[in-house]
Amino acid sequence: MKAVVIGCGRVGSSISLQLQREGWDVSVVDENEDALSRLGEHWPGVFLVGHGMDTDLLREAGIEEADAVVVATDGDNTNIVIGQVAQKRFGVGCVVTRVLDPARARLYRERGMRTISPTEVAIGELMEAVRACEVPTPTQVVHR
Amino acid sequence: MYVIVAGGGKVGANVARSLMRLGHELTLIEQRRDRFERLEDEFEHQVQRGDATELFVLERAGIARPPDIVLALTGDDEDNMVICQLAKEKYGVPKVIARVNDPRNQAHFDLLGISPTICATSSIMAMVEHEVPEHELIHLLELRKENLEIVEVQIDRDSPSAGKRVEKLELPEGARLISVMREGKAEIAVGSTTLEAGDQVLAILEPGKEDELRRVLLRA
C-alpha cells in the first residue's frame, strides 16, 4: 500500500514512520530539506523537497498511485487546498487533512473532506480530564 | 453595493480606496498589525484587523448579510482560495474575485471552481507576447465560465489563409473570427472579409481548438 505524506513536522514525520513500520510504502514531501532528519538516519522511503501545491512534485511522489494521502503542513489553508487537490484532481480515496481551526475543520468535513482538528481533539480530551477530576461540585462549596 | 476586501496590501488598499471613492460601502480586512494601523488612519471603522480565513472574522465584517462581492486579494493563494470557498459556499456571496499570486496555482483555483481570477504575471506575459512582432497565436482572454477563449492570430505571407475570404475558410467547429486589424484599424470579420498578410485577427474558440485554428489560418 502506498501513502504520500505532505508536511514533515512533528506530526507528519511520526505518521510517516508509523505507516512505514506498518508496511506501507511512504513518500514524504516537505519544503525544508532539514525535515528529513525527523525521519531518523535510515529513512527507507522517498523524501522530496518542495511545496505540496506543486502538482508535478506530487506526481513524482506517486500521488497518482497512492492509496492514502496525509496532509499535515503547518498551514491550515494550504492543507485545505492540497487535500482538495489530492481528492478532486488525483482522485485519491483516502485523504486525511489536518486543520487546526475547529471551525474550518468542521465546515470542510461537512463538505466531504476527512479533516482532523488537533485543537478540537485537545479540547475534548482536556474537558474529559477536567470532568474526571474529583472536585466538589459548585453546590458543595460552602461559603463562610 | 457592499463589498468585503480581504487583504490590505498595495492591491487591496488601492482597490478599497477606489471603491470608497465610487461611494460603495466596504470592509477591508488586514491581518498584519503594522499594516492595519497604517490603514486605520485612512479607512477608520471600514478596516478590521484579523485573518480573513477565520469564520468569526468574516462574520464580524458582515459576510452573513451577504455582501454583493468579496474580493480575495491577499498575497497568499491558499488563503485567497479558502476565502472564496467560504464566501461562496457557506455564506452564499453571489460574486467573488480572487487574486492569483503564483500563476502555477491557477489550476488549483480552476479545480475549486473559483472564478474570475486575476493574475498580474499572466497579464504581463500576455502583453509581452502581444508585443513580439512575429507571434503566431496568443491568448488574450479566457472566459472560464463560458468555456471560451479569445485569441489573436497574426497572418503572414505564407499563411494558407492569406488572400482568402473568411467564408471560404474551413474553420473548426467551435471557432469564429471576430475582427481583423489592418494598418491600425479594426473591422468586424464577416464572410466577405478577405484576410491579408500582416492582419491581426481576433478569434473566439473553445479551449483546445487552437491547433485546428492554427492549421486553417497559419499553415497548411
Interface residues (C-beta under 8 A of the other chain):
Chain A: M53 D54 T55 G75 D76 N77 T78 I80 V81 Q84 V85 K88 R89 D101 A103 R104 L107 R111
Chain B: T53 E54 L55 F56 D76 D77 E78 D79 M81 V82 L86 E89 K90 R104 N105 A107 H108 L111 L112
